[in-house]
Amino acid sequence: MKLGLFGFGCVGQGLWKVLHETRGIRADIKRICIKHPEKQRPVPAHFFTTDPAEILNDPEIDVVVELIDDAEAAFEIVSAALSGGKAVVSANKKMIAHRLPELYALQQKTGAPFLYEGACCASIPIIRNLEEYYDNDLLTSVEGIFNGTTNFILTRIFEEHLSFGEALRLAQAGGFAESDPTLDVEGYDPKFKLCILLLHAFGVFVQPEKVLHSGISRLNDFDIEFARSRGSVLKLVARCFRDNDKVAAYCLPRFVPAGHRYAGVKNEYNAVTLESAFSERQWFVGKGAGDKPTGCAVLSDVSALRYLYKYEYRKFSQNGTFFDPAGAELTVYVRYEREGQVAESDFEEISERYASGRARYWIGRISLEKLQAASWLREEGVNVIEC
Ligand SMILES: NC(=O)c1ccc[n+]([C@@H]2O[C@H](COP(=O)([O-])OP(=O)(O)OC[C@H]3O[C@@H](n4cnc5c(N)ncnc54)[C@H](OP(=O)(O)O)[C@@H]3O)[C@@H](O)[C@H]2O)c1
C-alpha cells in the first residue's frame, strides 16, 4: 500500500514511528501534506508538500491518512479522497462527529472505505468491537472516560492537591493538553466521541449540538472538597444508553467512589464500559491520547484495509432506534451562588440542601430534558455533577 499522509504533528509522527517499528505491514508513506513548509521536520524534505493535489491526484496512492488539526479542511480532504475512490483513515473526532451523515452517504455512494478507530479513545479498539463483536448482543449502554487531558488534570487535582490551573499547566507542559484546551476542558471532545459511538453502538446519527455536555472548567475548591468529604474523586464521564427503541446521551463530571473501577483509571488513560443483555458488563482501558497510542490505532485501520475491511453500520440498517432524551432521569449535585438562581421546579425531588456563606448546593433528581433546557445551567457560579 502507498499512503498519502495529511498532517505531521503529534499523531502523524506517531504513525511514522509505529509504521517503521512494525514488521509485517507493507505500507509506505509516499507523500506528506503539511501547512507550514518552513518548520523543521525529523524526516527528509522530499516527503513534504503543501499541495493536497499531490496526494489526492496521485494514482499510485491508494490510502489517504488524514491527521490534521483543522476540522473544516479535514472534511474537504476526506470527501475529495473518498469521491476519488481512495480508502481513507482519520482520527479527527470533531470533523467526524459533525459530518457523519455526509461521510456515511459518501461511503455508500463511492464504495470507498473510511475508518476512524483513532478518533475514539485512541488506543482502545472500541469502534471495530462495536461493529463486529457486539453485532448481535443487545447493548444497553456505552459510557466511560473518553478524554485523556481532563482525566490527567483531575488525577493531579485529587492526587497532588493541585489547583485546576496548576494541573492544566502541567498537562500542557507534558504535551497532554493543547495550548487552547477549550474542546477538552469544556467537555466537547468526549461528546464528539460519544456521537461517533452512538452510531456504531445504537445505529443513530446524532449531531453534537443535541447532546447535553459540561466539562471540568466550572469545578471550584468547594466541589473538590465536597467530593473528598464523600470519599470520592471526580471523572468526566460520557454516556449513552438505550431504553426500548429510545436512545439518550450526555457528558457530565461524575462523583466516583474511591473503590469504583473508574477511580483507578488515571492520567491520560481512558476507559469504555459496555453493558449488554447477554454478556453483561465489560470494560476496556487504555491510553486515550499520545503519538504512539493514537498512531497505533491509525496503523491498525491501515492494516485492516489490506483485507478490504469497511464499517457496515449494521445497527443503522437494522434498528428502529431513535434519539430522544425524554424520560431519562439523573441524580445530580448542583452548586450555585445566589438564592433563586436554580429553578427548584425543574427537579423531581431534592434529597439534600446546603447553604453557607461559601456556597449553596442541592442534590436531587432531574429529567435529562429539563437539565438540558435549563438556562441556569450555563450561568456563572453554577456547576452540575452527576452523583
Ligand atoms: N494528539 C492526540 O493524542 C490525538 C489523539 C486522538 C486523535 N487526535 C486527532 O488527530 C488529529 C491530529 O492531531 P495532532 O495532535 O497530531 O495535531 P497537531 O500535533 O497539532 O498537528 C497537526 C498537523 O496538521 C497539519 N495541518 C493543519 N492544517 C493543515 C492543512 N490544511 N493541510 C495540511 N496539513 C495541515 C499541521 O501542519 P504543520 O506541521 O505544517 O503545522 C500539523 O502537522 C486531530 O484531529 C486530533 O483531534 C489526536
The ligand as an SDF file (V2000), in Angstrom:
LIG
                    3D

 48 52  0  0  0  0  0  0  0  0999 V2000
   -2.8400   14.1540   19.8690 N   0  0  0  0  0  0  0  0  0  0  0  0
   -3.5520   13.1180   20.2390 C   0  0  0  0  0  0  0  0  0  0  0  0
   -3.2390   12.4430   21.2270 O   0  0  0  0  0  0  0  0  0  0  0  0
   -4.7710   12.7130   19.4420 C   0  0  0  0  0  0  0  0  0  0  0  0
   -5.4920   11.5560   19.8160 C   0  0  0  0  0  0  0  0  0  0  0  0
   -6.5900   11.1540   19.0430 C   0  0  0  0  0  0  0  0  0  0  0  0
   -6.9590   11.9060   17.9340 C   0  0  0  0  0  0  0  0  0  0  0  0
   -6.2700   13.0470   17.6180 N   0  0  0  0  0  0  0  0  0  0  0  0
   -6.7060   13.8050   16.4350 C   0  0  0  0  0  0  0  0  0  0  0  0
   -5.7040   13.6580   15.4190 O   0  0  0  0  0  0  0  0  0  0  0  0
   -5.6440   14.8510   14.6250 C   0  0  0  0  0  0  0  0  0  0  0  0
   -4.2220   15.3960   14.6370 C   0  0  0  0  0  0  0  0  0  0  0  0
   -3.8970   15.7490   15.9730 O   0  0  0  0  0  0  0  0  0  0  0  0
   -2.3850   16.1390   16.3840 P   0  0  0  0  0  0  0  0  0  0  0  0
   -2.3720   16.1350   17.8750 O   0  0  0  0  0  0  0  0  0  0  0  0
   -1.4340   15.2900   15.6500 O   0  0  0  0  0  0  0  0  0  0  0  0
   -2.3200   17.6400   15.8570 O   0  0  0  0  0  0  0  0  0  0  0  0
   -1.0140   18.5740   15.7630 P   0  0  0  0  0  0  0  0  0  0  0  0
    0.1150   17.9990   16.5450 O   0  0  0  0  0  0  0  0  0  0  0  0
   -1.4720   19.9470   16.0890 O   0  0  0  0  0  0  0  0  0  0  0  0
   -0.6110   18.5040   14.2040 O   0  0  0  0  0  0  0  0  0  0  0  0
   -1.4650   18.9800   13.2110 C   0  0  0  0  0  0  0  0  0  0  0  0
   -0.8180   18.8030   11.8670 C   0  0  0  0  0  0  0  0  0  0  0  0
   -1.7830   19.1720   10.8660 O   0  0  0  0  0  0  0  0  0  0  0  0
   -1.1170   19.9530    9.8740 C   0  0  0  0  0  0  0  0  0  0  0  0
   -2.1280   20.7880    9.2030 N   0  0  0  0  0  0  0  0  0  0  0  0
   -3.0140   21.6630    9.7410 C   0  0  0  0  0  0  0  0  0  0  0  0
   -3.8340   22.1630    8.7830 N   0  0  0  0  0  0  0  0  0  0  0  0
   -3.4500   21.5810    7.6170 C   0  0  0  0  0  0  0  0  0  0  0  0
   -3.9090   21.6670    6.2740 C   0  0  0  0  0  0  0  0  0  0  0  0
   -4.9440   22.4540    5.9420 N   0  0  0  0  0  0  0  0  0  0  0  0
   -3.2970   20.9220    5.3290 N   0  0  0  0  0  0  0  0  0  0  0  0
   -2.2600   20.0990    5.6580 C   0  0  0  0  0  0  0  0  0  0  0  0
   -1.7650   19.9690    6.9110 N   0  0  0  0  0  0  0  0  0  0  0  0
   -2.3630   20.6950    7.8810 C   0  0  0  0  0  0  0  0  0  0  0  0
   -0.0770   20.7370   10.6500 C   0  0  0  0  0  0  0  0  0  0  0  0
    0.9060   21.1860    9.7260 O   0  0  0  0  0  0  0  0  0  0  0  0
    2.2590   21.9390   10.2140 P   0  0  0  0  0  0  0  0  0  0  0  0
    3.1040   20.8510   10.8350 O   0  0  0  0  0  0  0  0  0  0  0  0
    2.8220   22.4500    8.9630 O   0  0  0  0  0  0  0  0  0  0  0  0
    1.8290   22.9910   11.1950 O   0  0  0  0  0  0  0  0  0  0  0  0
    0.4240   19.6640   11.6270 C   0  0  0  0  0  0  0  0  0  0  0  0
    1.4300   18.8720   11.0160 O   0  0  0  0  0  0  0  0  0  0  0  0
   -6.6860   15.8070   15.2310 C   0  0  0  0  0  0  0  0  0  0  0  0
   -7.8910   15.6620   14.5280 O   0  0  0  0  0  0  0  0  0  0  0  0
   -6.8520   15.2960   16.6440 C   0  0  0  0  0  0  0  0  0  0  0  0
   -8.1290   15.6020   17.1890 O   0  0  0  0  0  0  0  0  0  0  0  0
   -5.1910   13.4550   18.3440 C   0  0  0  0  0  0  0  0  0  0  0  0
  1  2  1  0
  2  3  2  0
  2  4  1  0
  4  5  1  0
  4 48  2  0
  5  6  2  0
  6  7  1  0
  7  8  2  0
  8  9  1  0
  8 48  1  0
  9 10  1  0
  9 46  1  0
 10 11  1  0
 11 12  1  0
 11 44  1  0
 12 13  1  0
 13 14  1  0
 14 15  2  0
 14 16  1  0
 14 17  1  0
 17 18  1  0
 18 19  2  0
 18 20  1  0
 18 21  1  0
 21 22  1  0
 22 23  1  0
 23 24  1  0
 23 42  1  0
 24 25  1  0
 25 26  1  0
 25 36  1  0
 26 27  1  0
 26 35  1  0
 27 28  2  0
 28 29  1  0
 29 30  1  0
 29 35  2  0
 30 31  1  0
 30 32  2  0
 32 33  1  0
 33 34  2  0
 34 35  1  0
 36 37  1  0
 36 42  1  0
 37 38  1  0
 38 39  2  0
 38 40  1  0
 38 41  1  0
 42 43  1  0
 44 45  1  0
 44 46  1  0
 46 47  1  0
M  CHG  2   8   1  16  -1
M  END
$$$$
